[in-house]
Amino acid sequence: MLNRAILIVLDSVGVGNAPDAAAYGDEGANTVGHIAQRTTLNLPHMNRLGFAHIPGTNLTRDPAAAGAYGCMTEASSGKDTTTGHWEIAGLKLEKPFPTYPHGFPAEVMDAFSAAIGRGWLGNKPASGTAILDELGEEHMRTGKVIVYTSGDSVFQIAAHEDIVPVEELYDMCRKARAILQGPHAVGRVIARPFTGTGAGHFTRTPRRHDFSLEPTGVTMLDQLKAAGLDTLAVGKIEDIFCMRGITQSVHSAGNPACLQSLMDDLAGDFTGLCFVNLVDFDMTYGHRRDVAGYAQALRDFDAFLPNILGAMGDHDLLLITADHGCDPTWTGTDHTRERVPLLCWHRGMRQAIDLGVRNTYADMAATICEGFGLPDRFGATSFYQELEMK
């Protein structure tokens, strides 16, 4: 039985080949595969665990690989952070979160304006940096907050920290979250504080905060916590699950800080799950279509990986996956509907094990629960026995 499971979500690191990608306008998208075609993508430590064996990566296989590999197909509709993480945790959505390609309706915006006592600017899909250049100066003159969305189910509120203090911005998000229920229940309301002196000089700060819907059903976090196990969250995991089922959280910002928080957790004494999100792949490089930056972020994670492996004990299991794609070679700035990688390792690994193409991300939750001796399978199929842990 497991002592510790370390689940790392490489946010947006898709591997293409989603069977329904055309329905999302994403046929042919492949985050890792296209980066590998356009750059020199050497990932020796990930490949030693079998990463290059995963279909779609376009990487050269390591013949000495010892790890379990495969990919997972999202069963839920959508290609957003909340949907992906909830399904990884065992909660599949029957109905996608609403999106607003033409902005939010008057009933939402009027209620929001009345609740916060201010006007608003924008209310349209936009790049988070471009809309600051477009409306940031007007926001500073008028005090009206900037509201925008994307191809994802998000209601984003941007405000300059000198005009709207961050805690006030968070309060606005809570009020928006209370309004955005029922038919307008978007996956996330996101606070986007920024600083700077004018167009071309605005910078979003690390004090972003997500206000997600509470999970609409039971997740593996709920089950692990109920069984008396530790559930440690690193990065924005606490936001995605509204702290439900989480016993401890460190809201580190950015990949380096999250990886250091993971190492701190591994150096401590816990029994259960450490659930980590590495957001920079998506937020800093994918949405900004920065191929070179995305490739370097992958190399940086690969270089750090031996530290994680070295901190693991004999009864620990590492699981690496993603929540969706965000192909930096693709058109627009939104996520891409892709399969996600599945990579597993423990100290007893002696060969490469093909876990195949899984029909749902929820297989991850089923596997983790089986590893801790819990009966929950979330309508999915565990691959725990295939990992040959002793």
Order of alpha helices (4+ residues) and beta strands (2+ residues): beta-alpha-alpha-beta-alpha-alpha-beta-alpha-beta-beta-alpha-beta-beta-beta-alpha-beta-alpha-beta-alpha-beta-alpha-beta-beta-beta-alpha
